Amino acid sequence: MKRLVSLGVIVMFIVLNMYGQKSRNVMVFETNADALGQQLEIQFKKGKSFKDPTFAFWIEDMEGNYIETLYVTQYLATGIYKHARLAEGRPLSRPGVAKRPSTLPNWLHKRNDGSPLLPTPDRPVPDAITGATPKGNFILKTVSVEKLPNQFVIMMEINQPFDYNEVWTKVRYPDEFDYSYSAQPALVYSTQIDADNLLNEYIFELKGHSHYSGKDGRLYTNMESLSTALDIVDEVKVLMK
């Protein structure tokens, strides 16, 4: 009996230690850290195909009108990429300026206020809402600085570069250079918030994908051709604070 109890304690210790290791591997970061407004906590659990994707979180009203950005990864926010290009089809092995409209077309078009579509080193997204790409699971603590309607939508768009499959191949659009960096197009997720009837948490749902080369900001709902792109995300949820 004592041996069984001891074995149980050892097993419990191993399980707790494993859980602790996973917890420590969750990156926690903040945007709009010193701002006043509605506090939000977004919890992201990666899928098996997650590998340095670009993504953004933002808020819209119920009619799909853009309100504000909560976070966008640094490469797109600054227009400076780890592997830039010297000319079309000629990637550099060092950081540099690049234009990649296929990265997050839905977010790029929604936020466009008449200024150039893509952020650039001269006109970047404000530092307060940008950051490096997390390497795995993360928690984003953020603040909405705008006055929000009672009902609104939190959006997420995510894109894993160069994730070709049997449909989205390297030669599918040979004359469209902007497609080549994306392959399977960016995916768009969302969750609706009703401030008059708050829940403990809200789970994001997949709504569709963006244009393959970023020519427009429409949402496309035909998902049959997608494969590994569907496994970038395991679960995303938001908690109202």
CORLINGI-V886027 format. One record per run of one state. SS is the DSSP state (a for helix, b for strand, c for the rest). FROM is the first residue (numbers start at 1). TO is the last residue. If there is no record, write none. Layout:
# CORLINGI-V886027
{{SS | FROM | TO} {SS | FROM | TO}}
This chain:
# CORLINGI-V886027
{{c | 1 | 1} {a | 2 | 24} {c | 25 | 26} {b | 27 | 30} {c | 31 | 37} {b | 38 | 46} {c | 47 | 53} {b | 54 | 61} {c | 62 | 65} {b | 66 | 73} {a | 74 | 78} {c | 79 | 79} {b | 80 | 81} {c | 82 | 84} {b | 85 | 87} {c | 88 | 89} {b | 90 | 91} {c | 92 | 95} {b | 96 | 97} {c | 98 | 104} {a | 105 | 111} {c | 112 | 126} {a | 127 | 129} {b | 130 | 131} {c | 132 | 137} {b | 138 | 144} {c | 145 | 150} {b | 151 | 159} {c | 160 | 162} {b | 163 | 163} {c | 164 | 176} {a | 177 | 180} {c | 181 | 182} {b | 183 | 183} {c | 184 | 186} {b | 187 | 194} {c | 195 | 201} {b | 202 | 203} {c | 204 | 204} {b | 205 | 209} {c | 210 | 219} {b | 220 | 220} {c | 221 | 227} {a | 228 | 231} {c | 232 | 232} {b | 233 | 240} {c | 241 | 241}}
